[in-house]
């Protein structure tokens, strides 16, 4: 299971669910509410709920399909690490 790593190590993200879990953990660790994250990300709270829930939107599905086709993986780490 992918987790947010505040120490800066890469976190592999292999699915929309893993992406959602990672974003939720990072948001919680920074003390933001979904509404606050949505405002800062210029999105709606419902978009954040959908993202954190690991729901496959067409955009997220396209990202994972393109990465798989190119034999690449997505990884997350804090900026500046």
KAHUBEL-V561468 format. One line per field, one symbol per residue. phi: phi as a letter, one per 40 degrees, with the letter a starting at -180 (. if undefined). psi: psi as a letter, one per 20 degrees, with the letter a starting at -180 (. if undefined). burial: b if it has 24 or more other C-alpha atoms within 12 Angstrom, else e. A space follows every 50 residues. Layout:
phi: ???
psi: ???
burial: ???
//
This chain:
phi: .cbcbccgccbcbbadccccccccccccccgccccccdcccfbcccccdc cccgccccccdcdcccccccfbbcbbaccgc
psi: pqqpniijqpopojrhghggggggggghhijqrhggggghjlrqhhhggg ghikporhggggghgggghjlrqpqqqqqj.
burial: ebbbeeeeeebebbbbbbbbbbbbebbeeeeeebeebeeeeeeeeeebeb bbebeeeeebeeebeeeeeeeeebebeeeee
//
